[in-house]
C-alpha cells in the first residue's frame, strides 16, 4: 500500500487533535473530491513498518485524541490489509483513544454486506473502529458548514453504539468544543 500523507496534528478529521493517515487508492472517483491525487493506488510513498511505527508513536502523545483513517479509500481491500496491524496496535495500546475512518462505502450495504461476507480482514477491522463517516462525497450535496464530512448524504456513525443497539446510531458530539 502507498499513502498520500500523514498529518500528525490534525484538527479537521474528528474531534480533538488527531493523527490522520491518508491512504492511496480509491475506486469511487467522486466528482469534486478534495484528494483526487490519492485515487491512484501508486500515489505517494510506500507504507512501511517505519511509517506505521511513527504513526503509532505519535498517537501515544497525551494531547492526541486518536487516529483518523482517510484516503483515497481505507476500505479498498489492499488498504484494509495494510492498515489492520496499525489499528490493532493503537486499539490495544490506547483503548481510550478513538479511531475514526472515512469511507465512500456505506456501512450497512457495502461494508457489513459484501465486504464483511467476503473478507476476514473486514471482519477484524470493523470492530476496532469507533466512528465511521460513510458514503461517497456528492458535490451537489456539499456543505461547508457540515462538521467532519463534506456532503449531507454522508453519515457519522458511532459504531460502538451501533453494535450495542443492533441498528445504526449516529455520532453525537459530547465534547462541547464546537457548541456556541
C-alpha positions in Angstrom: 0.0 0.0 0.0 1.0 3.6 -0.6 -0.1 6.5 1.5 -0.7 10.1 0.3 0.0 11.9 3.6 0.3 11.7 7.4 -0.9 14.7 9.4 0.5 14.4 13.0 -1.6 17.3 14.4 -4.9 17.3 12.5 -8.0 19.1 13.9 -10.2 18.7 10.8 -10.9 14.9 10.7 -12.5 14.1 14.0 -12.7 15.7 17.4 -9.6 17.0 19.2 -6.1 16.8 17.9 -5.6 13.6 15.9 -3.1 11.7 13.8 -4.5 11.2 10.3 -3.3 8.7 7.7 -4.4 9.4 4.2 -4.1 6.1 2.2 -3.7 6.0 -1.6 -6.1 4.2 -3.8 -9.8 4.8 -4.4 -12.2 3.4 -7.0 -15.1 5.8 -6.1 -13.7 8.8 -8.1 -16.3 11.2 -6.6 -16.8 14.5 -8.5 -15.3 17.3 -6.5 -13.1 15.1 -4.4 -10.7 17.1 -2.3 -8.0 14.5 -2.7 -8.1 13.4 -6.3 -4.4 12.6 -6.5 -5.0 9.8 -3.9 -7.3 7.9 -6.3 -4.1 6.4 -7.7 -3.0 3.3 -5.7 0.6 4.2 -6.7 0.5 7.8 -5.5 2.6 8.9 -2.6 5.1 6.9 -0.5 5.2 3.2 0.3 3.6 2.4 3.7 6.4 0.7 5.6 6.9 -0.6 9.1 8.8 2.6 9.9 5.9 4.7 8.8 3.5 2.6 10.9 5.8 2.9 13.9 6.0 6.7 13.6 2.2 7.0 13.4 1.8 4.6 16.4 4.3 6.6 18.5 2.6 9.9 17.6 -0.9 8.6 18.6 0.6 7.9 22.0 1.2 11.5 22.8 -1.0 12.8 25.6 -2.7 15.5 23.6 -3.7 13.2 20.7 -7.4 12.2 20.8 -7.0 9.4 18.4 -6.3 8.1 14.9 -8.2 9.0 11.7 -8.0 7.0 8.5 -8.8 8.7 5.2 -7.9 8.5 1.6 -8.0 7.5 -1.0 -10.2 4.8 0.4 -9.3 2.9 3.6 -11.8 0.2 2.8 -10.3 -0.8 -0.5 -9.2 -4.4 0.2 -5.4 -3.8 -0.3 -5.7 -0.8 2.1 -7.6 -2.8 4.8 -4.9 -5.4 4.9 -2.2 -2.8 5.3 -3.9 -0.6 8.0 -5.2 -3.5 10.1 -1.9 -4.1 12.0 -1.8 -0.3 12.9 -5.4 -0.2 14.0 -4.9 -3.3 16.2 -1.8 -1.8 17.8 -3.5 1.5 18.5 -6.6 -0.1 19.9 -4.6 -2.4 22.2 -2.1 0.2 23.5 -4.5 3.2 23.7 -8.1 1.9 24.2 -9.3 5.3 25.4 -8.3 7.0 22.1 -10.8 6.9 19.2 -10.3 5.5 15.8 -12.2 7.3 13.1 -12.5 6.1 9.5 -13.7 7.9 6.4 -15.1 5.7 3.6 -17.1 6.3 0.4 -18.6 2.8 1.0 -21.8 2.7 3.1 -21.7 0.8 6.4 -24.9 -1.2 6.1 -24.9 -2.1 2.4 -21.2 -2.3 1.4 -19.1 -2.8 4.5 -21.4 -5.0 6.5 -22.8 -6.6 3.3 -20.4 -7.7 0.6 -17.1 -6.9 2.3 -17.9 -8.4 5.6 -19.1 -11.6 4.0 -16.1 -11.9 1.6 -13.1 -10.6 3.6 -11.9 -11.9 7.0 -9.8 -8.7 7.3 -13.0 -6.6 7.2 -14.5 -8.8 9.9 -11.5 -8.0 12.1 -11.1 -4.3 11.2 -14.7 -3.1 11.6 -15.0 -3.9 15.4 -11.8 -1.9 16.0 -13.2 1.4 14.5 -15.2 3.7 16.8 -16.6 6.1 14.3 -17.2 5.7 10.6 -18.0 8.6 8.2 -19.7 6.7 5.3 -20.9 7.4 1.9 -19.5 8.9 -1.3 -18.9 12.6 -1.5 -21.7 14.1 -3.6 -20.9 17.5 -5.0 -24.5 18.7 -5.2 -24.9 18.0 -1.5 -21.7 19.7 -0.5 -22.0 22.0 2.5 -19.0 23.7 4.1 -21.0 24.1 7.4 -21.0 20.3 8.0 -18.7 19.1 10.7 -16.3 16.2 9.8 -17.9 15.4 6.5 -18.2 17.1 3.0 -21.7 16.3 1.9 -25.1 15.9 3.6 -25.6 12.3 2.4 -22.6 11.2 4.5 -23.3 9.8 7.9 -21.1 10.0 11.0 -21.9 6.6 12.6 -21.0 5.8 16.2 -20.0 2.2 15.6 -19.8 1.3 19.3 -23.4 2.4 19.9 -24.4 0.8 16.6 -23.1 -2.5 17.7 -24.8 -2.3 21.1 -28.2 -1.2 19.6 -28.2 -3.5 16.6 -29.1 -0.6 14.3 -27.3 2.5 13.0 -26.7 5.1 15.7 -25.3 8.5 14.5 -22.4 10.0 16.4 -23.2 13.0 18.7 -20.5 15.5 19.8 -20.4 15.4 23.6 -17.2 17.5 23.9 -18.9 20.9 23.8 -15.8 22.1 21.8 -18.0 23.3 19.0 -21.1 24.5 20.8 -22.0 28.1 20.8 
